């Protein structure tokens, strides 16, 4: 499972001109599910998202989590994070999980984050989404449940 985590001052997702998910300050998480991902990957990614200390404390140091900062999470599925462009010019998406599996694990991540007390908004799985955000900092962190980076 791969995630791009961005600290934001605001963000929203629209589908067909309709807002389907929106947050004020918090995190936008673009999430890609791999073919071999399991519940342990859900636990790892959700825990990292919840506990990343990338919000400023009273001294201006990145020392607070999204929960500490009373922020929200906007979770957006993005299978292209599993794209492999090492050969040729067209990425291969063979490493991305099949839609039914990916959607279930994506929903599990959303549920895990929500169960931890965070406010969670989502996009629409497999929809053509427009994601708007204001990256705060900018701060962008890459996560991978296989710990490749």
BELLIN-V143623 format. One record per helix or strand of 2 or more residues. SS is the DSSP state (a for helix, b for strand). FROM is the first residue (numbers start at 1). TO is the last residue. If there is no record, write none. Layout:
BEGIN
SS;FROM;TO + SS;FROM;TO
END
This chain:
BEGIN
b;2;15 + b;18;23 + b;26;32 + a;39;51 + b;55;56 + b;62;64 + b;72;77 + a;79;82 + a;99;115 + b;119;122 + b;129;144
END
